[in-house]
Amino acid sequence: MDLNAEAPAGIDAEVERFRRRLGARPVERLDAAPPLLRASVLVPIFTPRVGPHLLFTRRTEEVLTHKGQISFPGGQQEAGDGSPLETALRESYEEIGLKPGRVEPVGELDDVLSAVSGFVVSPHVGLIRGPAEDLRPAPTEVRSLLLVPIDTLLDPAVYRSEARSWMGAEHTIHFYTVGDDVIWGLTALILHQFLALWRAA
């Protein structure tokens, strides 16, 4: 399978349907008043001939939060960022060497709260042109990259959920197991939202 081959028209049409689905719905914003901080992540879609894939990072044990977990590239908003999307693009370049010019914004997902780390996170979906092999992860932040077909993530066999109590409230925790990797926590919450909209598209 050639992951670098250009996507056929059918895959681009699938992405375009998803873009329209995102644009037709209001985005839910959460208040990020102190002590909460605002952050953004990029949900990167690659569209090789074999079908659309999502890119994740495997975090190192040296990062401040979510050590060793699977995540989307992203991080905390800085004073010089003009928008949440700019935060996602800047952080993606710093973490994995993804140049902003390679990212075609597709739309936004609803904000999510990471209560454990104190962040309100804005997920931005981007279509990435060119191969993932050109990316250069920052060694102190990203141990390696994980490229997963969206069809794999939609397979019910890779998904499970658990109900957990935290601070007096019930929460649903999502888990996606892909080979030896388990996507859970904040990233799985964003992924669950993405996949629900992708199915609907």
C-alpha positions, 0 to 999 in steps of 0.5 A: 500500500502506498501511503504517499499516493494522491487521494482519489476523488472519492476520498476528497469528496468524503472529506468535503462532506465532512467539512459541510457537516462541520460548517452546518453546526454551531460550535460549543464554546466553553468558558476558560476563566482563570484558573483554567487555561486555553489550549488548541489541538490539531486533528490532522487528516491525511488522505492517501489512496488507501483511505483517510487517516488520522495522525496522533503523537506518542508523547514522551515521559519528559512533557509536563502533562499527559506523559506517555499518552497518545495525543493530537498535536497542540498545546497552550495558547500564547500571547502572540497567537492571533486565534485558537487555530493559530495556536494549533498550527504553531504547536503542530509545527513545534511538536512535529514539524508540520508547516502551517502552509500544508494545513487546509483548515476543515472546521472546528469541533466543540471545546472540551474540558481537561479538568485534570490539567486545567485546560479548555481545549479547542480542536481544529480539524485540518486536511494535510497535503503531502506525506507524513514521512516528511514530519520531524517530531521534537524529541523532547515532546514526541516519542513517535507518530501514529497514523491510523485509518479512520475506518479502523477507528470506526470499527466497534471492535477497537472501542470500549467505554467506562463510566467513572465518578469524579468530583461527584459526577458521572463521566464516560471515559472512551478507549480506542485500542489500536494494536499496542496503543490505547487512545483514551482521556482527552484525546479519545473524547475529541476523537469520539466527537470527530467520529460521530460527525464523520459517520453522519457526513 
